[in-house]
Amino acid sequence: MTNEQIIRPRPGSHIWRRTDGQFTEIGRQMSGVGYVDKFPGTTDEELLNAELQQPGGFTVSQGTATTEVEKILNWTEVIDDDDPVVILGPQKPSFGEWEELNEWTGRSSSV
């Protein structure tokens, strides 16, 4: 059973799908908060400092060109099926060919 959802971008954000068939590397970095909040007695200042030193987030890249994005909408399909990557972000990545979508319908992803 597939749990599909419709995603529409917020103002200032866009949905982009890669269209040139080239490989896109996708990545995720855990926020520094995820490391320090495991310890009892962590202060708000320590949490903020950890976030500032290592903010969490997602990236797409090809070669040395990397773009930070809000979310990779089809992470599972990219990994499992080699589908073209679909991202939510404020700007089109600086590499490759991309089309802007008004909305995207796909499976829910926990990533």
Secondary structure as UniProt FT lines:
FT   STRAND          4..7
FT   TURN            11..12
FT   STRAND          14..18
FT   STRAND          25..29
FT   HELIX           33..36
FT   TURN            37..38
FT   TURN            40..41
FT   HELIX           44..53
FT   STRAND          57..62
FT   TURN            63..64
FT   STRAND          65..69
FT   STRAND          71..72
FT   TURN            73..74
FT   HELIX           75..81
FT   STRAND          86..89
FT   STRAND          98..101
FT   STRAND          104..107
//
